[in-house]
């Protein structure tokens, strides 16, 4: 998984954690290093004090050691050398020889020391005093006899106490100081570099998608909806950019639909104007003929009046079709739905209308799956669909007659109904356009008698209102086939 795919919230938490965790770890390492250094520079903790107070370090170490020995000597029983060894070593480190006596017997003496000489030196200065410490320029003398135990501690040495091993101690101290400075400097550099790196990393991963988003918004503001927005991140910013890209695509589709709508509106107005102007011109001409006395005979006047009436009826049908299409397009035409068996519907329709359609030059046949499955339709509007499709076949027949075959096939989900004729057909490039309002294959619209171009547009709106689909294709052998589907009703069979 890439860092960019982690959510911004988790990345911020991780960055903040690292900026705290790393310094803490470094400080812990420094502390452990200091403790380890102290452990490695001497055998007793007292020597650690001299590293912090070089001037008073020996005195503090000696005082600490003799006080500790005095306390441990007061314990009952035989002295435990393993408990006193650390203090003895600390004194020896400072150049002081130590002797421990228990009931007059030597329990411990510093290596290479003269026990008799130490005893004589202590008695010479201390006399019969059980406890005494003399500390001056001539040397160090210490004597302590436990009150509750027969243990005596004797210690003598020269001053200064740094006379032995002082050079090595100073060298070790200098090395430790340099090491501590180096570790602290490294820790500071690591913390600063890590902070800068994490800040730049977070800035780059947050600001780059925002810059891309800003550039895309600027393109949209300028009207350019064709530039895609690609942000591969899977975090919150990536999701925001992907939603923005979906919005851009929807805006592009909406603008294309708006452009198409405007074009259709212009074509609609042009079609209405053209299809109304032709019959109006005819009405005006017939009325002028009557008024100007051109129709002088009764027969001619009756003919002119009949032509005016038929033209007015055609205009009325055009207005009715336009009104119906507008209501369908706006979704304001209510559908009175009922469940109908389509096989029986078309079978009855064919038997009832075959003779009447034959008089108009249409030979109708029907084939289909004899299934009890039903569809939910509005009988009145569905009748309009059938009549419009058959009327189109009659208008665009090749000769005196046209053959139309209605077929119904059914699946578990939908019916497919096909109206196939052997008329003049439609070119392949015009097939997607025949369902547009006021579209006719005659671009000049010279033959108004063949309709206004609203028939198939109304059919499409009705089928869509019944939750179906509609399309067109060529008929094998020549002609046009209109296909549409209707969903199978899940209710009871009527």
Residue pairs with C-beta under 8 A, 6 or more apart in sequence:
3 11
3 201
3 205
4 205
4 232
4 233
4 234
4 235
4 238
5 233
5 234
5 235
5 238
6 14
6 235
7 235
7 236
8 205
8 206
8 235
8 236
8 237
9 236
11 202
11 205
11 235
12 202
15 198
15 199
15 201
15 202
18 194
18 198
19 191
19 194
19 195
19 198
22 190
22 191
22 194
23 187
23 191
26 187
26 190
26 191
27 187
29 183
30 180
30 183
30 184
30 187
33 179
33 180
33 183
34 176
34 180
37 176
37 179
38 45
38 48
38 51
41 47
41 48
41 51
41 169
41 172
41 173
41 176
42 48
42 90
42 93
43 86
43 89
43 90
43 93
44 61
44 65
44 86
44 87
44 89
44 90
44 93
45 86
46 60
46 61
46 64
46 65
46 87
46 90
47 57
47 61
47 90
47 93
47 169
49 57
49 60
49 61
49 64
50 57
50 58
50 60
50 61
50 169
51 57
51 169
51 173
51 176
53 60
54 170
54 173
58 94
58 160
58 161
58 162
59 161
61 90
61 93
61 94
61 161
62 90
62 91
62 94
62 96
62 140
62 161
64 87
64 90
65 87
65 88
65 90
65 91
66 87
66 91
66 133
66 142
66 144
66 153
66 155
68 87
69 84
69 87
69 88
69 98
69 144
69 153
70 131
70 144
70 146
70 153
72 79
72 80
72 83
72 84
72 87
73 79
73 84
73 100
73 144
73 146
73 149
73 151
73 152
73 153
74 146
74 147
74 148
74 149
75 149
76 148
76 149
77 149
78 102
78 107
79 100
79 102
79 107
79 108
79 149
79 151
81 100
81 107
81 108
84 100
84 108
85 108
88 98
88 100
88 108
88 110
91 97
91 98
91 110
91 155
91 157
92 98
92 110
92 111
93 164
93 165
94 157
94 161
94 162
94 164
95 157
95 158
95 161
95 163
95 164
96 110
96 140
96 142
96 155
96 156
96 157
96 161
97 109
97 110
97 113
97 118
97 155
97 156
97 157
98 108
98 109
98 110
98 113
98 153
98 154
98 155
99 106
99 108
99 109
99 110
99 113
99 115
99 118
99 119
99 153
99 154
99 155
100 106
100 107
100 108
100 109
100 151
100 152
100 153
100 154
101 107
101 151
101 152
101 153
101 154
102 149
102 150
102 151
102 152
103 150
104 150
106 115
107 151
109 115
109 118
118 154
118 155
118 156
119 154
121 141
121 156
122 141
122 142
122 143
122 154
122 156
125 132
125 134
125 141
126 132
126 134
126 141
126 143
129 143
130 143
130 144
130 145
130 147
131 143
131 144
131 145
132 141
132 142
132 143
133 140
133 141
133 142
133 143
134 140
134 141
134 142
135 141
135 159
136 159
137 159
138 159
139 156
139 157
139 158
139 159
140 155
140 156
140 157
140 158
140 159
140 161
141 155
141 156
142 153
142 154
142 155
142 156
143 152
143 153
143 154
143 155
144 152
144 153
145 151
145 152
145 153
146 152
162 169
205 233
206 237
209 231
209 233
209 237
209 238
209 240
209 241
210 237
212 229
212 230
212 231
212 241
213 229
213 231
213 237
213 240
213 241
213 244
216 227
216 229
216 241
216 244
216 245
216 248
217 244
219 225
219 227
220 248
220 251
225 248
225 251
225 252
225 255
226 252
228 245
228 248
229 241
229 244
229 245
229 248
230 245
231 237
231 238
231 241
231 242
232 238
233 241
264 436
264 437
267 436
267 437
267 438
267 439
268 437
268 438
270 438
271 437
271 438
271 445
271 452
271 453
272 322
272 438
274 445
275 318
275 438
275 445
275 448
275 452
275 453
276 315
276 318
278 448
279 311
279 312
279 314
279 315
279 318
279 448
280 315
282 307
282 311
283 308
283 311
283 312
286 304
286 305
286 307
286 308
286 311
287 308
288 294
289 295
289 304
290 301
290 304
290 305
294 300
295 301
295 303
295 304
314 448
318 452
318 454
321 452
321 454
321 455
321 458
322 452
322 454
324 333
324 458
325 437
325 454
325 457
325 458
325 461
327 333
328 458
328 461
328 462
328 465
329 461
331 465
333 381
333 465
335 378
335 381
335 465
335 466
336 378
336 379
336 380
337 376
337 377
337 378
338 376
338 377
338 378
338 379
339 374
339 375
339 376
339 489
339 491
339 492
339 493
339 494
340 374
340 375
340 376
340 377
340 379
340 382
340 494
341 372
341 373
341 374
341 493
341 494
342 368
342 373
342 374
342 375
342 408
342 410
342 415
342 417
342 486
343 368
343 369
343 370
343 371
343 408
346 366
346 368
346 406
346 408
346 417
347 366
347 368
349 366
349 386
350 364
350 365
350 366
350 406
353 364
354 364
357 363
357 364
357 390
357 394
358 364
360 394
361 394
361 397
361 400
361 401
361 402
362 390
362 393
362 394
362 397
362 401
362 402
362 403
362 404
363 401
363 402
363 403
363 404
364 390
364 404
364 405
364 406
365 403
365 404
365 405
365 406
366 405
366 406
366 407
366 408
367 405
367 406
367 407
367 408
368 406
368 407
368 408
368 409
369 408
369 409
369 410
371 410
372 493
373 410
373 415
373 488
373 489
373 493
374 488
374 489
374 491
374 493
374 494
375 415
375 466
375 486
375 487
375 488
375 489
376 466
376 486
376 487
376 489
376 491
377 466
377 486
378 462
378 466
381 462
381 465
381 466
382 462
382 466
384 458
384 459
384 462
385 459
385 462
385 463
385 484
388 455
388 456
388 458
388 459
389 419
389 459
389 482
390 404
390 419
391 451
391 455
392 451
392 455
392 456
393 402
393 404
393 419
393 421
393 423
393 480
394 402
395 450
395 451
396 402
396 423
396 424
396 450
396 480
397 421
397 423
397 424
398 422
398 423
398 424
402 421
402 422
402 423
403 421
403 422
404 419
404 420
404 421
405 418
405 419
405 420
405 421
406 417
406 418
406 419
407 417
407 418
407 420
408 415
408 416
408 417
409 415
409 416
410 416
410 488
411 488
412 488
413 487
413 488
414 468
414 485
414 486
414 487
414 488
415 485
415 486
415 487
415 488
416 483
416 484
416 485
417 483
417 484
417 485
417 486
418 481
418 482
418 483
419 481
419 482
420 475
420 479
420 480
420 481
421 475
421 479
421 480
421 481
422 475
422 477
422 478
422 479
423 479
423 480
424 479
425 474
425 475
425 478
425 479
425 480
426 434
426 441
426 472
426 474
426 480
427 441
428 474
430 441
431 472
431 473
431 474
433 439
434 441
434 456
434 472
435 456
435 457
435 459
435 460
435 470
435 472
436 453
436 457
437 453
437 454
437 457
438 452
438 453
438 454
438 457
439 453
439 456
439 457
440 450
440 451
440 453
442 450
445 453
456 482
459 470
459 482
459 484
460 470
463 469
463 470
463 484
463 486
464 470
466 486
467 486
467 487
468 484
468 485
468 486
468 487
469 484
469 485
470 482
470 483
470 484
470 485
471 482
471 483
471 484
472 480
472 481
472 482
472 483
473 480
473 481
473 483
474 480
474 481
475 481
